[in-house]
Amino acid sequence: MEGPESSGGASSSALADWSLVFWTLCSVILPVLITLWCSFQRSRRQVLIRGIFRKSKHDWRYTDLFGQPSYCCVCAQHILRGAFCNCCGLRVSEGCLKKADRLFLCKEIMMRGNGGARSSMPHHWIRGNVPLCSCCVVCKQQCGTQPKLCDYRCVWCQYTVHDECMMDCLKTEECTFGEFRDLIIPPYYLSTINQMRKDKRTNYEKVIVAPYCRKHWMPVIVLANTRSGNNMGETLLGEFKILLNPVQVFDLSKIAPAKALQLCTLLPCNAVRVLVCGGDGTVGWVLDAIDEMKIKGQERYIPQVAILPLGTGNDLSNTLGWGAGYAGEVPVEQILRNVMEADGIKLDRWKIQVTNKGYYNLRKPKVFTMNNYFSIGPDALMALNFHAHREKTPSLFSSRIINKAVYFFYGTKDCLVQECKDLNKKVELELDGERITLPNLEGIIV
């Protein structure tokens, strides 16, 4: 009598075991499938977004969290993440990105041909997401205080105006380019230069006499190294593109300084200023490109150089009075004001020729350029090792603290290994034909 009951109990136990196994597998496999599906959808969405970014005339950048309350320029909904344009400041959600790219125009770096030359342009108004603490040009009251998409901003002069203060006259009024009009390269000026090049005319000086440019016009070219110091170059590029013409802002990780400085040949002689955002190495790189302009016979287009110190040491910047380091504590607007008000001073630049010793040496001497000073010995070796390490793995060098820690590591290593031991017996230094021994170099700036 116990056989059927025991067999029924065994089958129910086996069923319970299989049920437990099934639900266990479901609890493990289902989250994995959901994760894989979400990852696939995310990668697919990223591919679509990159496709829009690549074809767009806007300089779109994606962010997971906006730094201030933001509203989509299409659907007017509050958004935490989405895309923004580095040039005109548009902000949009992912779903409205394609529509926004089609509806709104970005900053025009060059005016479109209208059958004739122009010496002015109207305002380019963008609605919503105005800067904090901005005031209306009509009523002088604060803009952007309402929790919705409201008020307007001109992408050139940075003027802001309330919705109720926006009049028809403001929509057709000529833009004055605002506070930094003397630093901005107007789009209509580039259009005129482009037409002259098509006509094979190179007398650009006549354009300066025309009403295209003001008496104190002093255009600035921004060269930023996104790999310097604390990696603030990417953020600064966007902020400068908002305030200036995007054509005068260059990323040195994508374009060489020599090519970027060719813009100087299309601008007034002896009036251009270059703002170098980077460390001492970046400044030296730009100065070498300026030396190449002299070799090419372009002396009259040589610009003056200002520095925004983003590097680790920033010795040259500190010596010239631009500070020992920049960490975002000064607004970009104040940086441009400092560039406008700065006085020019001369900088010593020297050529160093390194020749190997020996009677049968077939190698050509190497010639290097130095700015104000140079190093021989452990500190030079430490800087060289740091540079080689950063070139090999640039992603590790994300802040000045990490950079200084790497400097400390190589300095400590040299104290133990002493690779520069007895360097004075291996190297001879000559200055203007006079031989100087290395122990006597202490305190000397060549």
C-alpha positions in Angstrom: 0.0 0.0 0.0 3.0 2.3 0.5 4.3 1.9 -3.1 1.9 4.2 -5.0 2.1 6.9 -2.2 5.9 6.9 -2.2 6.0 7.1 -6.0 3.6 10.0 -6.0 5.7 11.7 -3.4 8.9 11.2 -5.4 7.3 12.6 -8.6 6.0 15.6 -6.7 9.5 16.1 -5.2 11.1 15.8 -8.7 8.6 18.3 -10.0 9.4 20.7 -7.2 13.1 20.3 -8.0 12.6 21.0 -11.7 10.4 24.0 -10.8 13.2 25.3 -8.6 15.8 24.8 -11.3 13.5 26.5 -13.9 12.9 29.6 -11.8 16.5 29.7 -10.8 17.5 29.7 -14.5 14.9 32.4 -15.2 16.2 34.6 -12.4 19.7 34.3 -13.8 19.1 34.3 -17.6 16.3 36.9 -17.7 18.4 39.8 -16.3 21.2 38.8 -18.6 18.9 38.9 -21.6 17.5 42.3 -20.5 21.0 43.7 -20.0 22.1 42.4 -23.5 18.9 43.9 -25.0 19.5 47.3 -23.4 23.1 47.2 -24.4 22.1 46.5 -28.0 19.6 49.3 -28.0 22.0 51.7 -26.4 24.7 50.9 -29.0 22.2 51.2 -31.8 21.0 54.5 -30.5 24.6 55.7 -30.2 25.3 54.7 -33.8 22.3 56.7 -34.9 23.3 59.7 -32.9 26.9 59.6 -34.2 25.5 59.5 -37.7 23.5 62.6 -37.1 26.5 64.3 -35.5 28.7 63.4 -38.5 26.3 64.9 -41.1 25.2 67.9 -39.2 26.4 71.5 -39.6 26.0 71.9 -35.8 28.9 71.0 -33.5 26.9 68.6 -31.4 28.1 67.1 -28.1 26.3 64.5 -26.0 26.1 64.8 -22.2 24.5 62.5 -19.6 23.8 65.5 -17.3 23.4 69.2 -18.1 25.2 71.5 -15.7 22.1 73.8 -15.3 18.3 73.4 -15.8 17.8 72.8 -19.5 14.8 72.6 -21.8 14.6 71.0 -25.3 14.4 73.6 -28.0 11.9 71.4 -30.0 9.4 69.9 -27.5 10.1 72.5 -24.7 10.3 69.7 -22.1 12.7 69.7 -19.2 15.7 67.4 -20.0 18.5 66.1 -17.8 20.6 64.6 -20.7 20.8 65.1 -24.4 22.9 66.9 -27.0 24.1 70.5 -27.1 25.8 72.5 -29.8 29.2 73.9 -29.0 28.8 76.8 -31.4 25.2 78.2 -31.0 24.2 76.6 -27.6 21.1 74.7 -28.7 20.0 72.0 -26.3 17.8 69.1 -27.3 16.7 65.7 -26.2 17.7 62.5 -28.0 14.3 62.0 -29.5 14.2 65.5 -31.0 17.8 65.6 -32.2 17.1 64.9 -35.8 14.2 67.4 -36.0 16.3 70.1 -34.3 19.1 69.6 -36.7 16.7 70.2 -39.5 14.8 73.2 -38.1 17.6 75.3 -36.6 20.6 76.9 -38.2 24.0 77.0 -36.5 26.4 79.9 -36.5 27.5 80.8 -40.0 31.3 81.1 -40.1 30.9 82.7 -43.5 27.9 84.6 -45.0 26.2 82.9 -47.9 26.5 84.7 -51.2 23.6 87.1 -51.9 24.9 88.6 -55.1 27.0 91.3 -53.4 29.2 92.2 -50.5 27.7 92.9 -47.1 29.1 94.9 -44.2 26.5 93.9 -41.6 24.3 91.0 -40.5 21.1 90.7 -38.4 20.9 89.1 -35.0 20.7 85.3 -34.8 18.3 84.6 -32.0 18.0 81.2 -30.2 15.1 80.7 -27.8 15.5 79.3 -24.3 18.4 78.2 -22.1 19.8 81.7 -21.7 22.9 82.1 -19.5 22.3 82.5 -15.8 22.2 86.1 -14.4 21.7 87.5 -17.9 19.7 90.7 -18.3 17.2 91.8 -21.0 18.5 94.5 -23.3 15.1 96.2 -23.4 13.8 96.2 -19.8 17.1 95.5 -18.0 15.5 92.8 -15.9 16.9 89.2 -15.4 16.1 86.7 -18.1 15.6 82.9 -17.9 13.9 83.0 -14.4 10.8 81.0 -15.4 11.0 77.2 -15.3 10.2 76.7 -19.0 11.7 77.3 -22.4 11.6 81.1 -22.6 13.5 84.2 -23.7 16.0 84.7 -26.5 19.7 85.0 -26.9 21.7 86.2 -29.9 24.5 83.7 -30.7 26.9 86.5 -31.8 26.5 89.5 -29.5 25.2 87.3 -26.5 22.3 89.8 -25.9 19.3 88.4 -24.2 15.7 89.5 -24.3 12.4 88.5 -22.8 9.6 86.9 -24.9 7.3 89.8 -24.2 10.1 92.3 -24.9 11.0 90.8 -28.3 9.9 93.2 -31.0 9.9 93.1 -34.8 12.7 95.7 -34.8 15.0 93.5 -32.8 14.5 90.6 -35.3 15.8 92.7 -38.2 18.2 94.9 -36.3 21.9 94.7 -37.2 24.1 92.8 -34.8 27.0 94.7 -33.2 28.8 91.5 -32.0 28.6 92.7 -28.4 31.5 93.2 -26.0 34.0 91.2 -28.0 33.4 92.8 -31.4 37.1 93.7 -31.6 38.1 90.0 -31.3 35.5 88.4 -33.6 36.1 87.7 -37.2 32.8 88.7 -38.9 31.3 86.1 -41.3 30.8 88.8 -44.0 34.5 89.6 -43.8 35.4 86.0 -44.6 32.9 86.0 -47.4 34.6 89.0 -49.0 38.0 87.4 -48.7 36.7 84.2 -50.2 35.3 86.1 -53.2 38.6 87.9 -53.7 40.5 84.6 -53.7 38.1 83.3 -56.3 38.9 86.4 -58.4 42.6 85.8 -57.8 43.0 89.1 -55.9 45.3 89.1 -52.9 45.2 92.8 -51.9 43.4 92.0 -48.7 44.6 95.3 -47.2 41.8 97.1 -49.1 39.2 95.2 -47.2 40.5 96.7 -44.0 39.7 100.2 -45.3 36.2 99.2 -46.1 33.5 99.2 -43.3 34.0 95.5 -42.6 36.3 96.1 -39.7 36.6 98.7 -37.0 39.5 100.9 -36.2 40.7 98.9 -33.2 39.9 95.5 -34.7 42.2 93.0 -33.1 41.0 89.5 -34.0 42.1 86.6 -31.8 42.8 83.0 -32.8 42.4 80.4 -30.1 44.6 77.3 -30.1 43.7 74.7 -27.4 45.5 71.5 -26.6 42.9 69.1 -25.2 45.6 66.8 -23.8 47.4 69.4 -21.6 47.4 69.3 -17.9 43.9 68.7 -16.4 42.2 68.1 -19.8 40.1 71.3 -19.7 40.8 72.0 -23.4 37.6 70.3 -24.6 35.4 72.5 -22.4 37.2 75.7 -23.3 36.9 75.0 -27.0 33.1 75.0 -26.7 33.0 78.2 -24.5 35.2 80.1 -27.0 33.1 78.9 -29.9 30.0 80.3 -28.2 31.6 83.8 -27.8 33.7 83.9 -31.1 33.4 82.8 -34.6 34.0 79.0 -34.6 36.4 79.4 -37.5 38.9 81.1 -35.2 39.0 78.3 -32.6 41.2 75.3 -33.2 41.8 72.0 -31.5 45.5 71.2 -31.7 44.9 67.5 -31.4 43.2 67.6 -34.8 45.1 70.4 -36.6 48.7 71.5 -36.4 49.5 75.0 -35.3 51.3 75.8 -38.6 48.1 75.1 -40.5 45.9 77.0 -38.1 48.1 80.1 -38.2 47.6 80.4 -41.9 44.4 82.2 -41.0 46.6 85.1 -40.0 47.5 85.7 -43.6 43.8 86.6 -44.3 43.7 89.2 -41.5 45.1 92.7 -40.9 48.9 92.9 -40.6 50.4 93.1 -37.1 46.9 93.1 -35.5 46.2 89.4 -34.8 46.6 87.9 -31.3 46.8 84.1 -30.6 45.6 82.6 -27.3 47.4 79.4 -26.6 45.5 77.1 -24.2 48.1 74.6 -23.0 51.4 74.1 -21.2 54.9 75.2 -21.9 55.3 72.4 -24.6 52.2 73.6 -26.4 53.4 77.2 -26.4 56.8 76.2 -27.7 55.0 74.2 -30.5 53.1 77.3 -31.5 56.2 79.5 -31.4 58.0 77.0 -33.6 55.1 77.4 -36.1 55.5 81.2 -36.0 59.2 80.7 -36.8 58.1 78.8 -39.9 56.0 81.7 -40.9 59.1 83.9 -40.8 61.0 81.4 -43.0 58.2 81.6 -45.5 58.4 85.4 -45.7 55.2 86.1 -43.8 56.8 88.4 -41.2 54.1 91.0 -41.5 51.5 88.5 -40.4 53.3 87.4 -37.2 50.8 87.4 -34.3 51.3 88.3 -30.7 50.9 85.3 -28.3 48.9 85.1 -25.1 48.8 82.1 -22.8 46.1 80.3 -20.9 48.1 77.9 -18.7 46.6 74.4 -18.8 49.8 72.4 -18.3 51.5 71.0 -15.2 54.4 73.3 -14.6 53.5 76.4 -16.7 56.8 78.0 -16.0 56.8 80.2 -19.1 53.2 81.3 -18.5 54.0 82.2 -14.9 57.1 84.1 -16.0 55.1 86.2 -18.5 52.4 87.0 -16.0 49.6 84.7 -17.2 49.5 82.7 -14.0 50.8 79.4 -12.8 47.8 77.3 -13.8 44.1 77.6 -14.8 41.4 75.4 -13.3 38.2 77.2 -14.4 38.2 79.8 -11.6 38.1 82.7 -14.1 35.2 83.0 -16.6 36.1 82.8 -20.3 34.8 86.3 -20.8 37.4 87.7 -18.4 40.1 85.7 -20.2 39.2 87.5 -23.4 39.2 90.8 -21.7 42.7 90.1 -20.4 43.8 89.3 -23.9 42.4 92.6 -25.2 44.1 94.6 -22.4 47.4 92.9 -22.4 50.6 94.7 -23.3 53.2 93.1 -25.6 56.7 92.2 -24.3 59.6 90.5 -26.1 60.6 86.9 -25.3 64.2 85.5 -25.7 64.3 82.5 -28.0 67.5 80.7 -28.6 68.8 78.0 -30.9 70.7 75.1 -29.3 72.9 72.8 -31.5 73.8 69.4 -30.2 76.8 67.7 -31.7 78.1 64.2 -30.8 81.8 64.1 -29.9 84.2 62.1 -32.1 86.4 62.5 -35.1 84.5 60.1 -37.4 81.0 61.2 -36.5 78.7 61.3 -39.6 75.6 62.4 -37.9 74.3 65.9 -38.5 74.1 68.2 -35.6 70.6 68.5 -34.1 69.2 72.0 -33.6 66.6 72.8 -31.0 64.7 76.0 -30.0 64.4 77.0 -26.4 62.3 79.7 -24.8 64.2 81.8 -22.2 65.8 78.8 -20.4 66.7 75.1 -20.9 67.7 72.2 -18.6 70.5 69.7 -18.6 70.7 66.8 -16.3 68.2 65.0 -13.9 65.3 67.6 -14.4 65.6 67.3 -18.2 65.6 63.5 -18.0 62.6 63.6 -15.7 60.7 65.8 -18.1 61.7 63.6 -21.0 60.4 60.4 -19.3 57.2 62.2 -18.4 56.6 63.2 -22.0 57.3 59.7 -23.3 55.0 58.2 -20.7 52.2 60.6 -21.6 52.6 60.0 -25.3 52.3 56.2 -24.7 49.2 56.3 -22.4 47.6 59.8 -22.6 44.4 58.6 -20.9 46.2 58.2 -17.5 47.1 61.9 -17.4 43.8 63.5 -16.5 44.8 66.0 -13.9 47.7 68.1 -12.6 47.8 66.0 -9.4 48.4 62.8 -11.3 50.9 64.6 -13.5 52.9 65.8 -10.6 52.7 62.4 -9.0 54.3 61.0 -12.2 57.0 63.7 -12.0 57.6 62.7 -8.4 58.0 59.1 -9.4 60.6 59.8 -12.1 62.4 62.2 -9.8 62.6 59.6 -7.0 63.7 57.0 -9.5 66.5 59.2 -10.8 67.7 59.8 -7.2 68.2 56.0 -6.8 69.4 55.0 -10.3 71.4 58.2 -11.0 71.4 57.9 -14.7 73.0 61.4 -15.0 76.0 60.6 -12.8 79.2 62.1 -14.0 77.3 64.1 -16.7 79.9 66.9 -16.5 82.5 64.5 -17.8 80.4 63.5 -20.9 78.9 66.9 -22.0 80.6 70.1 -22.9 78.7 73.4 -23.2 79.8 76.4 -25.3 78.1 79.8 -25.2 79.2 82.2 -27.9 82.4 80.2 -28.4 83.2 80.2 -24.6 83.3 76.8 -23.0 81.3 76.5 -19.7 81.5 73.5 -17.4 78.2 72.0 -16.1 78.9 72.7 -12.3 79.2 76.4 -13.1 75.7 76.5 -14.7 73.9 76.8 -11.4 71.9 80.0 -11.3 72.6 80.8 -15.0 69.7 81.5 -17.4 70.9 81.2 -20.9 
